[in-house]
Amino acid sequence: MIFVLGHISRVDAPVGLRLDGSVVVRGSISSSNMTFMTGANHQVQGVLDSLTEGQKIPFGGSRWTAVSAKLANEFRAGDRLIVVQENGDLLHISGSVAEIANVAVTNARLAFSELATIDPIQVKYFFGSFAANLQNEDIFNKIKIANDRDVESAIQRGRSTTRLQLNANMRLDMIAALNMWRDLPHSSLETAEVVQHESWSVEAHKAPLGVVGFVFEGRPNVFADATGVLRSGNTVVFRIGSDALNTARAMMDFALIPALHENHLPLGCVQLVDSPERSAGYALFSHPSLSLAVARGSGEAVAQLGAVARQSGISVSLHGTGGAWSIVGRTAAVNDLAQVISHSLDRKVCNTLNVCCVPFDRHDLLLAVLNGAVLAAKGREAKLIVHSVGALTSKVLREMYSSSFLFDLVEHEDDDVLATEWEWDNHPEFSIRLVSDVDEAIELFNSFSPHFVLSMISSNQTEIDQAYQSSESPFFGNGFTRWVDGQYALNRPELGLSNWQSGRLFARGGILSGDGVFTTRYVMKQSDPQQHR
C-alpha cells in the first residue's frame, strides 16, 4: 500500500514500486510539500530544484526552521542545501561552487591512487623544490605582489591583516617548515608492530588515509603545513579565506605546481578550491570522497564546518577556539614572572595568554604580571587592555593604581567573561582574576576555559603536579604559553591545534601534523599451510 501525504505539483518522472514495497522515482520532483510513504514506511526521493519562502525544513529530529525570502530567491536548480542538524542553519551551495569542489576532490582522489605507486623520494624532493622556489627572489616577488593586493583589499574593507601579510619572517618560517618535511623519514618506512604466533604472524603497518580537506583562514604560511600530508602518502584539497585567495593562486602557480612538475608528482596531489565563496568550504567538507576534514579559524566558523563534515560521515579535526590560561602559584619567582607574561602576549594567536589567575594576597605577584603585560605592549608600541574579573579584582587594582593606570581597565562582575577569547591585532588584551588558591583557579579553568593551554607558574613541584592532575588541558607547562606550536615544539609543521572543549581526543595528540594523518593496515604471514583455527 502507498500513502501520499500533502500534494503533488509536478512529477517529471515515472514512479515504480520495488519488491520490498518502496517507491522508486526516476527524475526530479519539484514540489516541496510532497511526501510519499509506503506500508513499509519508506519515503520517495526526488531532486530539490526550488525553495519557497516560509517553507519548513526539519532538523535535529523534532525541530524545524523556515526558508527565508533571500534563500528562496537565490536557490536554483542544481544548487545544494545543507541543513545543519545541530542548529538548523540552512547553508546554500550554488551548483557552480559545488562543481569546483567536486573537481578538486576528484582530482585529489585520483592522485592518491597514483601516489601509492610513486617512489617516496620524489615526495621528499618535492618539499626541497617548493622551499627553493620560495627562496628564489624572482618567484617570491611575484607572490608578494599578489599578497600586497590582498592586503590592500583587506585594509579597504576594514579587515585584519595581521596574519595575512606575507613578510620576511613568514617566508623564512615556510621555508624552514618545508625543509623539515624534506628531512623527515617517510612514515610508511617505519618498522611495523609484529604479533608472532607459532606458525604465523600479524604485522600492523601505518598506511595513508586518503584525501584531506583543509579549510583555513587567510594565512599564506599554512601552505607548508597543508602539504605536509603528502609526507604520509595523502593528498590535500584546501580552501583558503577569500582575503588571501590571490596569494594562494600565486603560490600555486609560481612555487607549488612547478615543484610538483619538477619531481613528476601528479598535480592532483595538492588542489586549491578556487572560489571566494564561503560556501566552498561547505561543499568541500560534505564531499563523500573526503577522508578527513581539518578546519582552522574562528571558533564559530570552525564549529559550523565541523558540523557539516560530521553529519556527512567525515572524520573531523577542528582547530578553532583558543586562548591560553596562566595560574600564578604562591611560590612563583617574581623576577621571572614578568618575562613569562610578556613573552605570552607578544602577538595574538590561539596560544596567546588570555586569562591569568593570581593569589589575592600576593600583590607583588599581581604587580609582576601587570608589569609583564605592560612590557609586551611597549614592545609593540601599543596600549594594554586589562579586563578585571570580579569585584575583588577591580577593588584591588583600583587601590594599587589610585592615581593613574598604566593600561585601559575594563571591569566585569561575573566569571562568565572568563570564557571570552579576546581577539586583538595591535593592543594586547587579557583578563585577570584574583583567586584564593590553586584549587579555585583550576576550578575556574575547567569551568570557563576552552580546555586548551594551561601554564602553572610556580617554584613548587607539588603545586605544578596538582594543576597537571586536576586540569582538563592537553597542553600543560610551567612557563610562557606560546610554546604550543607543532613546528616550534615538535619540529613538525602543524595542520592545527585541538583543544578539549568537546572532550578528550581519541588515539591522538592535540597537535595534528602531516605525518600524523594515517590509518593502520594489518598483514598476516603464514608459514604452515596446515594452520587451522
N, C-alpha and C positions, 0 to 999 in steps of 0.2 A: 504494500500500500504506500502511496506517495501523498504526503501532506504538503500543501502550499500555504505559506504564511505571507501576508502582505499582498502586493500586486506586482504584475509584470508589465513594464512599459515596452520592452523590446528584447527579444532573444534572437541574436543573429547566428544561430547555430542549431543543429539537430540535437534533440535530447534523447538519451538512451538509458536503459536500465541494465545494470550488471547482474550477474547471477546471485551476488550477495545482497541484492536489493538496493544498492546505492545508485544514485542518479549520476549520469555522465553528461556533461555539456561540452561540445566541441565548438570553440569560437569564443565570442565575448557576450557578456550580459551587461547592459548599461544601467539598469535600474539599481538605485541604491537602497530601495525598500524591500527587495525581493529575497525571500529565503525559501528554499525547497527542503523538505525533510522527508525521509523515508521511514518506514516502520522500524528500521534498524537504527534510527536517529542519526543518519548520515546527511550531510549538507552538500548541496551542489556548489561548485566553484565557478567563478567567471572572471572576467578581466575588468578591472576598475578603470573606466575611461573618463569619469567626471565626478564632481562632488557638488553638493547643494548646500547653500548657506543654512546653518542650523541643524544640519544632518547629525544625528547622534552616532558617535563612534565608541564602542565599548572598549574598556581596558581594565586590567587588573582583576578580571573575572566577575566583578559586581558593580563596576562604576562606568560612567560614560562621560565623554567630552563632546563639545559641539564644533562643527566646522565653521570657521569664520568666513566672512564675506570675501576677504582678501584671498584666503586659501582657495575658496570655491572658484573665484575668478581666474586665478593663476593656474589651477590644475588642468592639465591637458592629457589627452590620450597618449600613452607611452610613458607618462610620469609615474613615479612611485611614491607611496605614502607609508611612512614608518610610524607606527603607534607605539610610543614608549610605554611599556606596561607598568613601569614604576610610578609614573605621574601623569600619564595621559597626554604628554606633549605630542603634537602632530608635526612630523618632520617631512617636508616636501622635497623630493629629489626630482629635478627635471630629467627627462629622458636623455638629453644630451650629456648632462653631468654623469648620469648612471653609466652611459656608454664609455665615457672617458675612463672611469674607474674600472669598468669591466675589461677594457682592452689592456690596461696596465696590469691588472691581476692575472689575466690570461697569459700575457707575455712572461710574467714572472713565474707562473706555474710551469710553462714550457721550459724556461731557463733552469728551473730547479731540477727537472729531469736530466737536462744536459749536464748540469754541474756535477752530477754523480759520476760521470764518466771522465771528468777532466782532472788532470794532474793537479793536486793541491798546491804545487809550487807556482802554478800560474796565478792562483789567488794571492799567494804571498807576494809575488812580484807586482800584482795589481796595486796593492797598497803603496808600494815603493814608487810606482809610476804616478799615482794620484798625488802623493806627497811632493814628488819632484815637480809636477805641474804647478802646484800651489807655490813652490819656491821660485818658479820662473816669473821674472818681473813682467814680461810682456803678457803672459797669461793672467797673472794676478791683477794687472791693471785693467784688463777687460772686465773681470769680475767686480773689481772695485767701482768701476763706472756704473755698472748695474746696481750695485749696493747703494751708491750715492743717490741714485734716482729713487730707490726705495725709501731711503732715509728722508729725503726732501719731501716725498709724497706723504710720509707718515707725519712729519712735522706740520705740514699744511692741514692735515686732518686732526691735529691735536693728539696724535698717538705717541706712546712712549717709544723712544729709540735706544734706550739703554742697552738692550740685548740685540738690537737689530744691526747696529753699526759694526761693520767688518774692519776692526782696527788691527794694528800690528800685533798686539798680544793674542787676539783671537786667531789670527793667521798662524802664529807660532804654535798655539795650542792644538790647532787642527793638524798641522804638520807632525807634531810630536805624537798625537794620537794615531795617525795613520802609520807612522813608523813603529809604534807599539804593536799594531796589528801585523805588520810585516814581520816582526821579530818573534812573535809568539808561535809556539808549535801548533800544528793543525790538530784540532780536538779529536778527529777520527783516528789519529795515530796513537792515542793514549792507550795504555795497557788495559785490557778488559778484565773485569772481575770474573773469576772462574770458580764454579762449584763442581768438584770432582766426585764422581761416583765410581763404583767398582769397574765398570766396563764402558762407561760413557760420561760425558761431561756437558755442562751448560755454561756458555760464556755470555756475559752481558756487555754489549757494546753501545757506546754513545753513537747516535745517528742524527742526521739533520731533521728538523721539524717540518719545514716546508716554506710557505710564503709568509713573511712577517709584514703586517701592515703597521705603519708608523705615522701618527699624526702629532705634529709638534708645533709650538709657537714659532714666531718669526725669528729664529736664531740660526744664522748660517752655519755656525760651527757644528751643528748636530749632524751634518753630513758625515763627518768622520765617525760619529757614534753609530749612526744607522747602518752604514756599510759594513760595520764590524760583524754583522750576522753572516756575511759571506765566509768568514773565517771558520765557521762551523758548518758550512755547506748549505746554508739557507739563502734565499733571495729576499729582496726587500722592495716594497712599494710604499712610498711615503707621500704625505700631503703636508705641505708647509703653509703656515699662515699667509694670508694674502699680502701682508705688509712686506714679506721677504720673497715674493714669487719671482720678481725679476732677478734677484740674486741667485735664487735656486736654478732658474733656467740657464744663467750664465755659468754657474758652477758645473752643471751637467754638460753643457755644450763645449766648454773650453778646458775643463780639467778631468771630469769623471768619465765621460764617454770615450775620450781619447785613450784613457788608461785601460778601459775595457778592451778597446780595439787592439792596443799595443800588446796585450797579453792573451789575445784570442779567447776572451770570455764572451759568452752570449750577452747581447745588450739588454736582454730581459732581466739580468741579474739585479739591476738597480733601475727602478721605474719611478718616475715622478707623475703624480696625478696633477696634470697641468690645468688647474682651474682655480680661480679666486673664490669660488662659491664655498661657503661654509658647508653646504650640503654634500660637497665632495668627500668630506670626512665620513659622513653617514653612509654614503654609497660604498666607500671602501670598507668600513667596519661591518657592513652587513653582507659582504660578498661571501658566498659559500665556499670558495676555494682558499680563503684565508685560514692559516693555521694558528696565528697569534696576532692579537691586536694590542699595540702599545701606544699609549696616549700620554703626552706631556703638555702641560699648560696650566691654565687657571682651574681651580677646584671644580667650579660648576660645569664648565665646558667639558672637562675630562670625565666627570661623573656621567654626563649625558652620553658621551661617546662610549663609555664603558657599558652603559645600559643597553645601547643599540647592539653592541657586539655580543654581550651575554645572551640576550634574547634571540640572537641569530645563531647561537650554539658555538660561538668562537671563544677560545680561551683569551683572557684579558690580563694585561699588566698595566695598571694605572699609576701615573706619577703626577699628581695634581697638588692637593693641599699640602703646604709645608709650614714652616715656622718653627724654629728651634727654641728650646727652653733651657735655661740655666738655673740650677739651685745652688745658692751660695751657702756652704756649710759654716758652722760656727768657728771652725779652725782654718778657714781659708786664709792664705797669705795675702795680706793687704797690699804689699808691694807688687805682687804678681797679678792681682785681681784686675786692676785697671787695664793692663795689657791684654789679658784674656778677653775682656769685654770689648775692647777696642778692635781686636782682630776678629771678633764675631760680628761686627757691624760695618765692615769695610765696604760692602756693597749688598744690594738686595737680590738675593736668590733664595731658593727654598730652604737652605740650611743656615740662613742668617738668624741671629738671635732675635726672638720675637717677644719672649716673656722671661723675666728674671725674678726669682723669689729670694728674698733676703731676710735674715733673722731680724725681728723688730727691735731687739735690744742691742744691736751692733751697728751703731750709726757710722762707725769707721768703715765697716764693710759696705754700707749703703753709699757712703761718700766715694769709696773706691770704684764702685760700679758706675756711678754717675760721672766721675772723672774720666773713666774709660770711654763712656759713651760720648762725652764732650770731645775727647781726643779724636774719636772716629769722625765726628762731624767737622772738626777743624781740619782734619786731613783731607776732607772733601771740600773745604771752604763752604760749608753749609751750616744751616741751623739744625738743632736737635729737637725732636719732639718726643716728650716722655708722657706716657699715659699712666697715671697713678690709679691703682685699683683698690677700692675700699676706703672708707672714711679715715681709718687709722693711717694708711699710707699717705693720703693727702695732708692730714694734720701734721705728720712728722716732716714731710717735705716743706711745708709752709713754715714750720718752725726753724728748719735748717737754713732756708733761704728767705729770711724775714724781709730783707730789703729788695733784692732783685734776683731773678732766676737766671741761670746760665743756659736755659733752654725754654721751649714753649711747653707749658704744663697743661695737660688735658685730664680732667678729673672724672672718674667713674665710680659709682656706688656699688654696682653689682658685679659679682665674679664672672657673669656670663661673657663679659667683654674679653676675658682671657682666651676665648675660643676664636677671636678675630685675628686673622693674619694681616698685619699692616703691610700694605703694598706701597712702596716708595721708590722714587728714582734717584733723587739728589739728597734729600734730607733724612738722615737716619731716624728711625721711629721704632719704639718698642714699649712694652708695658712693664711696670714694676709692681710687685705685690709683696707687702711685708707679711711674714709668717711667724708662727710661734716656734716651730721646729721643722725638721726634715720630714717628719710624718705628714704634717699638714701640706707641705709643698708637694710631696709625692701624690697625695690625695687630689690636690688641685690639678696636677699634671695628668693623672689618669682620668679625671673628670672632664677637663676642658681642652686639652691639647689634642692634636691630630695623631697622637701616639707615634711620634717621628723621632726627632733628635733630642736627647737629654744629656746635659753636661752637669755632673755633680762636682762642683769646685770645692775641694776640701783637702786638708792635710791628714785627715783621719781615715784610715782604710776601712774602719768599721762603718762610718757614715757612707762611704762610697759603695761598700758591699750592700748595705741596707737599701740604698737607692737602686742599685742594679737589680736586686732580687725582687723588689716591690713594685717597680715601674713597668709599664707596658710600652717599652721603647725598643725598636730594632737597632737603633744607633745610640750607643752609650759611651761617654768619655768623661775625662776629668779636667778638660781644658777648653779651648775655643771650639765653637760649634761648626766652623766652616771646613773641618776635615772630612765631612761626609760627602764624598765625591769619588766615583769609581776610578777615574783617571789619576786623581791626586793620591788616593789612599791605596788602591789595589794595582796601579799600573795597568788598568784596563778601562778604556773609554766606556762610559755607561750609556745605555739606552734610556735609563731613568732610575729614580729612587722611589721605592714604595714605602708608604707608612703602614701602620697597623690600625688605621682608623676603622676599617671594616673587619678587623680580626687578623690574627697572625697568618702569615703566608705559608702555604703548603709546599714543602720539599724544595725550597729555595730561599736565598737571602734577599734582603731588601734592595741590593744593588743588582740591577739587571744589566748584564753586559753581553756583547755579541757572541762570545764563546760560551755563554750560559744558556743559549737557546738551543735545546736539543731534546730528543726523545731517547728511549732505550730499546734496542733490539736484542733478542736472545737467539743464540746459535747452539744447537745440540750437535755434539760429535760422538758418534757411536763406533766402538771398536769390535764389539761382539755381535755378529748378525743374529745370534740366538737370544738376544736381550728380549725379555718379556716382562710385562707389568702384571 
